[in-house]
């Protein structure tokens, strides 16, 4: 008789619990027991058993005939925002870039085959639909997503493009797989991305990668604006701003992670802005 490894069962239980949480997080309404069972490929009895445990930790709650996330998820998100060195370094930089450009500045981190909003500072003219922290967005639509996709390892990028053989922009333009591969290669080579009417119509965006000391891409910083307001000269200025900001965040996050804050992000961005030189 082969003995079962209890660790394997424990890991499987953790996976199932997070699968349930993920299903609830991706829904904009409470899900019924049947819907949760179908979306997680678990029996109703198994779903109920895990929900009972999650409810004890205030991570889920029953609402009428459905289930949704509970307030216990908020302290987890708060702890991430407060303790993550990248987030701590980013906020003052984003605030100063938003003030200088009068446009909305956002930082995104890749999570699997998606990007997630982790910090956002609104500009002078807020958009009709704002992006809350924690919002998931596609990688292949919009400049920030392209920056993150361009930095993916070859196997991960292959899987991403395999899952999205054709990308249709809000403008109606279509990119097949070879065209998208070429676009990602270009973004990787030039070090930034520009998008116009991709995820949303009439929205302009420019983004650059945030890199650590070993050149690992940890995030993307993007500046978004209403497309009709942006001139060719302003495009050049925004490219400079987003590249300087991404470098400032990368350098500042390194000092935060070691417990020492070197030169302030404000000094970095201001001095960089005054030079008005962009690497090519």
HELIX and SHEET records of a PDB file:
HELIX    1   1 UNK A    6  UNK A   25  1                                  20    
HELIX    2   2 UNK A   33  UNK A   40  1                                   8    
HELIX    3   3 UNK A   44  UNK A   56  1                                  13    
HELIX    4   4 UNK A   72  UNK A   83  1                                  12    
HELIX    5   5 UNK A   85  UNK A  101  1                                  17    
HELIX    6   6 UNK A  143  UNK A  150  1                                   8    
HELIX    7   7 UNK A  154  UNK A  163  1                                  10    
HELIX    8   8 UNK A  177  UNK A  190  1                                  14    
HELIX    9   9 UNK A  227  UNK A  229  5                                   3    
HELIX   10  10 UNK A  232  UNK A  257  1                                  26    
HELIX   11  11 UNK A  265  UNK A  275  1                                  11    
SHEET    1   A 2 UNK A  60  UNK A  63  0                                        
SHEET    2   A 2 UNK A  66  UNK A  69 -1                                        
SHEET    1   B 6 UNK A 136  UNK A 138  0                                        
SHEET    2   B 6 UNK A 114  UNK A 121 -1                                        
SHEET    3   B 6 UNK A 104  UNK A 111 -1                                        
SHEET    4   B 6 UNK A 217  UNK A 226 -1                                        
SHEET    5   B 6 UNK A 203  UNK A 211 -1                                        
SHEET    6   B 6 UNK A 192  UNK A 196 -1                                        
SHEET    1   C 2 UNK A 166  UNK A 168  0                                        
SHEET    2   C 2 UNK A 174  UNK A 176 -1                                        
END                                                                             
